[in-house]
Amino acid sequence: MFPDLDGQPYQRILDPDTVAEMVRTVTPPDQLATAMQTASRRTFAIDSAPPLTLTLHTVGADWHVLHMAWHHIIGDGWSMRPLLADLATAYTARRDQRAPGWAELPVQYADYTLAA
């Protein structure tokens, strides 16, 4: 979140378990495109809520669609490729009933932003 303190926004890092609640919904196939367009048009109140929304649409027994939307303050086109690669790694591992093999990061993003 990016609350305001005396007219200046600042970054407030949330506990990972509270960052974004995933909405789970059953969405008929003929309503999926409209549901995703509606979700894409939501606005963010970045001063009071996480700048990220996640919606998992169950379209059929073996058909699920994850819709992710985030404010440009936390991600852009450059960050999308590694995020989607990590998501694919996690999905594949969980599908195969194993934990993903993440490499330890040399620096956390929050540390990087403080040094920049």
N, C-alpha and C positions, 0 to 999 in steps of 0.2 A: 504494500500500500504506500501511498505517497500523501500523508496528511500534511496539513499546513500549520506552521508554527510562526506566529508573528509575521505573516505574509510571505514566508519562505517555505516551499515544499521540501520535505525530506523523505528519505527512504526508510520505511519501517519494515524490517524483515520479520515475517510471521513464522510460527512453528510450522514445519512441513505438513503436519496433519490438518492444519486449518487453512492452507493456501487456497484451495478451490474445492468446493463440493461438486461431485459429479452428479448431474441429474440423469436419472435413468427413465426412459420412456418407451412405450410400445408405439411404434409409428408404422401405419400401413404403407406399403410400397408406393401407392399413388399419392401419398402425402409427404413423402420424404423430402423432395426438393423444396416444397414450400416451408416445411419445418426448418430446414437448414438455412434457407434464405432469411426466415424470421429470426433465427438465432444469430445470424451474421449481422443483423441490423441493431442488435442490442447495444446500448451505450454503457460505458463504465463510469462508476463513481470512484475514481482511483484514490480519493482522499479518505474513503470510508470502507472500501471493499477490495478484495483481491482483483487485480486487473487481468483476470483469466476466467473463462467459463468453459466447462466441459459437459457435453451432453452425449450420452450413449443411447443411440436409437436401436431398439430391437425391432427389426423389420420382419424377420422370420426366425424359425427355429435355429438355423445356422447362418443367419445374416444379421450382422450388427455393424453399425456405422458410428464411429466416434467423431463428433464435431468439436473442434477446439477453436476458441477465439480468444485473442489476447490484445490488449492495448499496445500500440506501437512503442510505448515507453519501456516495455519489457522484452520485446522481440521484434525482429524485422526479417526481411528476406534472407539475410546472411545467416541468421540463427536458425532458420527453419530446417535447412538440410541436416545439420548435426542432431537437432531435436528429433526429426523424423527417423533418422538412422538409429538413434538410441531407442525410440519407441518400437521400431521394427525388431531390434535386438531383444528387447524385453518381451515383446509379444511372442516371438519365436521361441524363446526360452520357456516362457510360461506354458505355451502350447505343448511343448515337449516335456512338461512337468519338471523343470529344473529352474534354478535361479540364474539370472543373467550374469555373465562374468565381466563385471565392470572393472576397468583399470582405475587405480587410485589417481586422483587428480593432483597435480603438483601445487595448484593454488585454487582456492574457491573464488567464484565470481565476485562475491561481496568484497573479498580482500582486494581483488583487482580494481574494482571501482573506487575503493578508498585510495589506492596508489595512483590512479590516473589523474 
